[in-house]
Amino acid sequence: MRQEIAVAAAVLDRYAGFYQLSEQAVLSVMREDHHLAVQLTGQRAVPFFAESQTEFFAREVDAQISFVIAADGQAASLILHQNGDKPMPRISAAIAKQIADRTAERVKSQSPAPGTEAALRRLIEGVASGQPDYADMAPALAAATREQLPHLQPFLADLGAIESTRFLGVGAQGEDVYSVRHANGASHWRIALDATGIISTAWVSAGP
């Protein structure tokens, strides 16, 4: 069981700010009394408690964050430890607002981003074969896919060949949501591409 320690408010204040997960999502970090509140685009804020001067954990979800400190004592970036390690650079409030506005427009449009359906088919076929194209993924996604491939490959291989894909809408983080019908079942996907067409985000669950 993780143990909370006391961290000075001045230290917590230096961590408060915005950290970029993707071109659609930002992690907002705020100080609340003697702990941090962390909120990802499209989700509610979750309290995080210190277990060291730079490492924090959540009680409500299985997640931790580690801050990378610059020479001036400010946090230059953080790493979210949840379903793999996701490094996030610190960004200004102005850039965070640009991302939030862009994502809000995507959610409002409820239209698929160009290229996501084709990228999703490539991803599914690559993982099912056990040979995904890691060059087609952002580094953090590629690392997570390598780690999870022993579980993902048999899951998708058992579902069989893709028969059809159906766009369901745009999620709260600006990702496109698809239902995929396979020969032996269905899978549910969330996928987003960066400005270069690389897959920046991909999540899969069973069912339509």
LINSULUR-V769755 format. One record per residue. N is the residue number from 1. SS is DSSP state (2 for helix, 1 for strand, 0 for the rest). PSI is psi in whole degrees, 0 to 359 (999 if undefined). D_LAST is the distance of its C-alpha to the last C-alpha in Angstrom with 2 decimals. Layout:
N|SS|PSI|D_LAST / N|SS|PSI|D_LAST
This chain:
1|0|131|36.40 / 2|0|142|36.78 / 3|0|130|39.92 / 4|0|140|40.30 / 5|0|164|43.44 / 6|0|133|45.25 / 7|0|136|45.00 / 8|0|144|47.30 / 9|2|324|45.99 / 10|2|325|47.43 / 11|2|315|45.25 / 12|2|322|42.09 / 13|2|328|43.12 / 14|2|338|43.30 / 15|2|339|39.63 / 16|0|136|38.47 / 17|1|203|36.94 / 18|1|138|33.97 / 19|1|133|32.20 / 20|1|119|29.86 / 21|0|317|26.55 / 22|0|185|25.49 / 23|0|352|26.41 / 24|0|347|23.97 / 25|0|141|24.47 / 26|1|142|27.65 / 27|1|118|28.57 / 28|1|129|31.28 / 29|1|126|33.77 / 30|1|149|36.20 / 31|1|132|38.97 / 32|1|106|38.98 / 33|0|246|42.22 / 34|0|21|42.33 / 35|1|181|38.76 / 36|1|150|36.14 / 37|1|129|33.17 / 38|1|129|30.37 / 39|1|123|27.75 / 40|1|144|25.03 / 41|0|128|24.12 / 42|0|0|21.72 / 43|0|167|22.27 / 44|0|160|25.10 / 45|0|143|28.19 / 46|1|132|28.58 / 47|1|139|32.10 / 48|1|138|33.19 / 49|1|146|36.42 / 50|1|135|38.92 / 51|0|352|39.55 / 52|0|183|41.84 / 53|0|340|43.21 / 54|0|356|40.28 / 55|1|135|37.42 / 56|1|152|35.32 / 57|1|155|32.68 / 58|1|146|30.33 / 59|0|333|30.45 / 60|0|331|27.29 / 61|0|162|24.95 / 62|0|84|25.55 / 63|0|148|26.90 / 64|1|157|30.32 / 65|1|144|32.01 / 66|1|131|35.16 / 67|1|139|37.40 / 68|1|118|39.32 / 69|1|134|42.72 / 70|0|174|44.92 / 71|0|332|48.70 / 72|0|3|49.18 / 73|0|351|47.23 / 74|0|156|44.28 / 75|1|122|40.71 / 76|1|333|39.98 / 77|1|175|36.37 / 78|1|163|34.12 / 79|1|123|31.69 / 80|1|122|28.57 / 81|1|94|28.00 / 82|0|115|24.37 / 83|0|48|22.07 / 84|0|177|24.93 / 85|1|128|27.77 / 86|1|101|27.29 / 87|1|141|30.67 / 88|1|119|31.11 / 89|1|150|34.34 / 90|1|141|36.03 / 91|1|164|36.14 / 92|0|164|38.25 / 93|2|325|37.37 / 94|2|316|37.79 / 95|2|321|35.22 / 96|2|321|32.79 / 97|2|321|33.29 / 98|2|316|32.71 / 99|2|316|29.34 / 100|2|317|28.42 / 101|2|318|29.61 / 102|2|318|27.74 / 103|2|320|24.43 / 104|2|322|25.16 / 105|2|320|25.72 / 106|2|315|22.40 / 107|2|319|20.59 / 108|2|322|22.86 / 109|2|324|22.28 / 110|0|40|18.46 / 111|0|142|18.93 / 112|0|142|17.54 / 113|0|143|20.21 / 114|0|132|21.93 / 115|0|349|20.90 / 116|2|324|17.57 / 117|2|315|15.62 / 118|2|319|18.42 / 119|2|322|18.62 / 120|2|317|14.99 / 121|2|318|15.60 / 122|2|318|18.86 / 123|2|312|17.52 / 124|2|313|14.94 / 125|2|322|17.70 / 126|2|315|20.30 / 127|2|317|18.73 / 128|2|327|17.82 / 129|2|349|21.48 / 130|0|8|22.80 / 131|0|64|24.48 / 132|0|153|22.61 / 133|0|95|24.77 / 134|2|337|25.80 / 135|2|344|27.96 / 136|2|5|24.90 / 137|1|152|23.98 / 138|0|153|25.86 / 139|2|316|28.02 / 140|2|320|26.21 / 141|2|321|22.81 / 142|2|318|24.67 / 143|2|317|26.31 / 144|2|322|23.17 / 145|2|319|21.54 / 146|2|318|24.77 / 147|2|322|24.78 / 148|2|357|21.25 / 149|2|321|21.34 / 150|2|336|22.55 / 151|2|322|19.35 / 152|2|321|16.87 / 153|2|309|18.55 / 154|2|326|18.29 / 155|2|311|14.65 / 156|2|327|13.73 / 157|2|320|16.63 / 158|2|330|15.53 / 159|2|335|12.20 / 160|0|188|14.63 / 161|0|151|15.17 / 162|1|129|12.89 / 163|1|324|12.89 / 164|1|157|11.40 / 165|1|146|10.05 / 166|1|123|9.39 / 167|1|128|11.03 / 168|1|338|9.98 / 169|1|188|13.24 / 170|1|127|15.55 / 171|0|175|15.35 / 172|0|338|18.53 / 173|0|16|19.81 / 174|0|9|19.58 / 175|0|148|16.68 / 176|1|137|14.35 / 177|1|128|10.64 / 178|1|147|8.42 / 179|1|129|5.12 / 180|1|126|6.75 / 181|1|124|7.43 / 182|1|174|10.13 / 183|0|328|13.01 / 184|0|22|12.18 / 185|1|204|8.49 / 186|1|157|5.34 / 187|1|156|5.51 / 188|1|128|5.33 / 189|1|148|8.94 / 190|1|129|11.98 / 191|1|144|14.99 / 192|1|149|18.53 / 193|1|153|21.67 / 194|0|185|25.25 / 195|0|339|28.09 / 196|0|359|28.82 / 197|0|2|25.37 / 198|0|144|24.77 / 199|1|116|21.36 / 200|1|331|22.25 / 201|1|138|18.98 / 202|1|128|15.81 / 203|1|141|13.42 / 204|1|146|10.57 / 205|1|163|8.70 / 206|1|156|7.00 / 207|0|172|3.79 / 208|0|999|0.00
